[in-house]
Amino acid sequence: MQDEDKLIALLCENNALLSKINTNMLKVFWIVAIFALLYFGLMIYLLFLR
């Protein structure tokens, strides 16, 4: 029974760490997406609307 409890505790820690990494990666993705949209918007503006 102790081995199962240790395994469950490790899995809970692992799940918490992966959830934190997932949140951080989503934040990075949205920041990069915003800058990419700004960049492509500027390129379209400079190519067609100038």
C-alpha positions in Angstrom: 0.0 0.0 0.0 2.9 2.4 0.7 4.3 1.9 -2.8 1.0 2.9 -4.3 0.8 6.0 -2.1 4.3 7.0 -3.1 3.4 6.4 -6.8 0.2 8.5 -6.5 2.1 11.3 -4.8 4.7 11.3 -7.6 2.0 11.3 -10.2 0.3 14.2 -8.6 3.6 16.2 -8.4 4.3 15.3 -12.0 0.8 16.4 -13.1 1.2 19.8 -11.2 4.6 20.4 -12.9 3.2 19.5 -16.4 0.2 21.8 -15.8 2.6 24.7 -14.9 4.7 24.1 -18.0 1.6 23.9 -20.1 0.4 27.3 -18.8 3.8 28.9 -19.4 4.0 27.5 -22.9 0.5 28.8 -23.7 1.6 32.3 -22.5 4.7 32.2 -24.7 2.6 31.0 -27.7 0.2 33.9 -27.3 3.0 36.5 -27.0 4.7 35.1 -30.1 1.4 35.1 -32.0 0.7 38.7 -31.1 4.1 39.8 -32.4 3.8 37.7 -35.5 0.4 39.3 -36.3 1.9 42.8 -35.8 4.9 41.9 -38.0 2.7 40.5 -40.8 0.3 43.4 -40.5 3.2 45.8 -40.9 4.5 43.9 -43.9 1.1 44.0 -45.6 0.7 47.7 -44.8 4.2 48.4 -46.3 3.6 46.3 -49.4 0.0 47.2 -50.4 -1.2 50.3 -48.6 1.8 52.6 -48.8 
